[in-house]
Amino acid sequence: MPRSAHLPLAPQSPKVRSPFIAPWCRGFLPPLLLLCACFAPLASRASFAPRAALVHQCASHRLISRPPRSLADTMESIKGKVILVTGANSGIGFAVAHACIVAEAARVIVAGRSAERIDAAVAKLGPRAVGEVVDQASFASIDSFIARARKAYPVIDVLFDNAGIANPPHAFTPEGFQTTLGTNTIGCAYLTYGLLPQIIASPTGRIVITSSWYAAECEPRAFEARLQDVGGRRDTDSSMPLQYNQSKALQTMWAEALQMKLRDTPSSAHVLVASANPGAVATSVFDVDKTQPTCFMWFVRNVASNLICVSSEKGAMPLLACATSPELAKNPGAMFGAAGPSNSGSKMQLFKLPKKLFTPSNRDAAFAAINAAIVSTGRKAL
Ligand SMILES: NC(=O)c1ccc[n+]([C@@H]2O[C@H](COP(=O)([O-])OP(=O)(O)OC[C@H]3O[C@@H](n4cnc5c(N)ncnc54)[C@H](OP(=O)(O)O)[C@@H]3O)[C@@H](O)[C@H]2O)c1
């Protein structure tokens, strides 16, 4: 569903501006509102989870921010390539898609779960963007996308596995997986397996996973427990840090294991896989329920997160570096990042994952458990 439109010079993710605040008092509002957010009563999990995420983002952001080099040189390699970005209708994914359009990719496939939001993104990106509706939480939707993609895109040079959620209401995917784990980890793996033939068909095929520093926050004991029920089929609650940390830790280990499998097979040995940590980025990913915006979430997204986090354009840089830097080949399967306030480029920096959790045996167990979850639905895994 391509849409032609002019390419905006400096596209930003859409932001809501309050019509109720007089210009003279806007300067006082951010600190005041930040204080309110910190001390507001912990009335419910719905309000606590995003606040906890923000505080955490703030601390982690300072720890990980470093100024990287310019991306300009390596982005040359995107020219003429076919790029697929999942979760590309907003936030980091949209910024990645736009950067690839600017770098003269032959085609940028903008994938997401909502036809309306995908159409809107394609209209902003212009004629080299093409929209594809695929719900990463549904194997039926992934199956139908893979069937279309096999015909429409025989070669995919870079797959950005970016779609993700952090804080959905407690629910399960059609296959019975807890939504965060089913989308971020199992759906991501299943979609990637389906697209492998086209990625292998590219002589420079790359797979870039949008991970998170939250992967490093996963408690080893909680992780071991998660391995017994990797899809969260038996979970009775969806708590933001718990399933999100686990989904990103599992995804990061799976990426490394996938790289090893591909490297060990001569026909796919050229494909590179990397995880990227975008840092703390001002997007709507921590919204409890995007369909029901609240005043608190308006504040988090439009005031507090803009003070603490970097823009989606800066958050996209580690992903773009993973897609283009020749340095990736020195550390295949590793995690790189992160973005900081002075981030303006692509220096490849290894993200140090905790050795207690990221062991070879945990990696192999995570890979096997994710594959077993896919096989349990009657589908094939790698
Ligand atoms: N923001 C941060 O600070 C941060 C930090 C570390 C990592 N990350 C990761 O970065 C990635 C992008 O998130 P973001 O921060 O850019 O937030 P975002 O703007 O909410 O982007 C998430 C994207 O994923 C899509 N998505 C969610 N569930 C999906 C599904 N079932 N099927 C297909 N697409 C789906 C969303 O589509 P809808 O618009 O339809 O919901 C949206 O386009 C995520 O994997 C997130 O975990 C973010």
The ligand as an SDF file (V2000), in Angstrom:
LIG
                    3D

 48 52  0  0  0  0  0  0  0  0999 V2000
   11.5560    4.1940   24.4400 N   0  0  0  0  0  0  0  0  0  0  0  0
   12.5640    3.6920   25.1370 C   0  0  0  0  0  0  0  0  0  0  0  0
   13.0970    4.3260   26.0550 O   0  0  0  0  0  0  0  0  0  0  0  0
   13.0980    2.3390   24.7910 C   0  0  0  0  0  0  0  0  0  0  0  0
   14.2500    1.9090   25.4510 C   0  0  0  0  0  0  0  0  0  0  0  0
   14.7580    0.6570   25.1550 C   0  0  0  0  0  0  0  0  0  0  0  0
   14.1490   -0.1210   24.1900 C   0  0  0  0  0  0  0  0  0  0  0  0
   13.0150    0.2990   23.5600 N   0  0  0  0  0  0  0  0  0  0  0  0
   12.4120   -0.5790   22.5410 C   0  0  0  0  0  0  0  0  0  0  0  0
   12.3030    0.1390   21.3320 O   0  0  0  0  0  0  0  0  0  0  0  0
   11.3100   -0.4720   20.5130 C   0  0  0  0  0  0  0  0  0  0  0  0
   10.4630    0.6070   19.8850 C   0  0  0  0  0  0  0  0  0  0  0  0
    9.7250    1.2530   20.8970 O   0  0  0  0  0  0  0  0  0  0  0  0
    9.5190    2.8430   20.9560 P   0  0  0  0  0  0  0  0  0  0  0  0
   10.1930    3.3010   22.2020 O   0  0  0  0  0  0  0  0  0  0  0  0
    9.8470    3.4540   19.6760 O   0  0  0  0  0  0  0  0  0  0  0  0
    7.9370    2.9130   21.2710 O   0  0  0  0  0  0  0  0  0  0  0  0
    6.6960    3.0500   20.3030 P   0  0  0  0  0  0  0  0  0  0  0  0
    6.6710    4.3630   19.6370 O   0  0  0  0  0  0  0  0  0  0  0  0
    5.5110    2.6340   21.1130 O   0  0  0  0  0  0  0  0  0  0  0  0
    6.9900    1.9490   19.1770 O   0  0  0  0  0  0  0  0  0  0  0  0
    6.6500    0.6060   19.3190 C   0  0  0  0  0  0  0  0  0  0  0  0
    6.2050    0.1390   17.9590 C   0  0  0  0  0  0  0  0  0  0  0  0
    5.9400   -1.2640   18.0310 O   0  0  0  0  0  0  0  0  0  0  0  0
    4.6510   -1.4780   17.4790 C   0  0  0  0  0  0  0  0  0  0  0  0
    4.0080   -2.6630   18.0350 N   0  0  0  0  0  0  0  0  0  0  0  0
    3.6400   -2.8910   19.3000 C   0  0  0  0  0  0  0  0  0  0  0  0
    3.0240   -4.0760   19.3800 N   0  0  0  0  0  0  0  0  0  0  0  0
    3.0030   -4.5840   18.1320 C   0  0  0  0  0  0  0  0  0  0  0  0
    2.4910   -5.7670   17.5630 C   0  0  0  0  0  0  0  0  0  0  0  0
    1.8310   -6.6780   18.2940 N   0  0  0  0  0  0  0  0  0  0  0  0
    2.6480   -5.9730   16.2440 N   0  0  0  0  0  0  0  0  0  0  0  0
    3.2870   -5.0750   15.4740 C   0  0  0  0  0  0  0  0  0  0  0  0
    3.7690   -3.9170   15.9450 N   0  0  0  0  0  0  0  0  0  0  0  0
    3.6270   -3.6890   17.2620 C   0  0  0  0  0  0  0  0  0  0  0  0
    3.8680   -0.2360   17.8370 C   0  0  0  0  0  0  0  0  0  0  0  0
    2.7020   -0.1470   17.0630 O   0  0  0  0  0  0  0  0  0  0  0  0
    1.3910    0.6450   17.6100 P   0  0  0  0  0  0  0  0  0  0  0  0
    1.6590    2.0890   17.3080 O   0  0  0  0  0  0  0  0  0  0  0  0
    0.2930    0.0480   16.8000 O   0  0  0  0  0  0  0  0  0  0  0  0
    1.2860    0.3730   19.0700 O   0  0  0  0  0  0  0  0  0  0  0  0
    4.8990    0.8300   17.5360 C   0  0  0  0  0  0  0  0  0  0  0  0
    4.9520    1.1040   16.1730 O   0  0  0  0  0  0  0  0  0  0  0  0
   10.5650   -1.4410   21.4110 C   0  0  0  0  0  0  0  0  0  0  0  0
   10.9920   -2.7620   21.1230 O   0  0  0  0  0  0  0  0  0  0  0  0
   11.0000   -1.0390   22.8120 C   0  0  0  0  0  0  0  0  0  0  0  0
   10.9550   -2.1300   23.7030 O   0  0  0  0  0  0  0  0  0  0  0  0
   12.4910    1.5340   23.8340 C   0  0  0  0  0  0  0  0  0  0  0  0
  1  2  1  0
  2  3  2  0
  2  4  1  0
  4  5  1  0
  4 48  2  0
  5  6  2  0
  6  7  1  0
  7  8  2  0
  8  9  1  0
  8 48  1  0
  9 10  1  0
  9 46  1  0
 10 11  1  0
 11 12  1  0
 11 44  1  0
 12 13  1  0
 13 14  1  0
 14 15  2  0
 14 16  1  0
 14 17  1  0
 17 18  1  0
 18 19  2  0
 18 20  1  0
 18 21  1  0
 21 22  1  0
 22 23  1  0
 23 24  1  0
 23 42  1  0
 24 25  1  0
 25 26  1  0
 25 36  1  0
 26 27  1  0
 26 35  1  0
 27 28  2  0
 28 29  1  0
 29 30  1  0
 29 35  2  0
 30 31  1  0
 30 32  2  0
 32 33  1  0
 33 34  2  0
 34 35  1  0
 36 37  1  0
 36 42  1  0
 37 38  1  0
 38 39  2  0
 38 40  1  0
 38 41  1  0
 42 43  1  0
 44 45  1  0
 44 46  1  0
 46 47  1  0
M  CHG  2   8   1  16  -1
M  END
$$$$
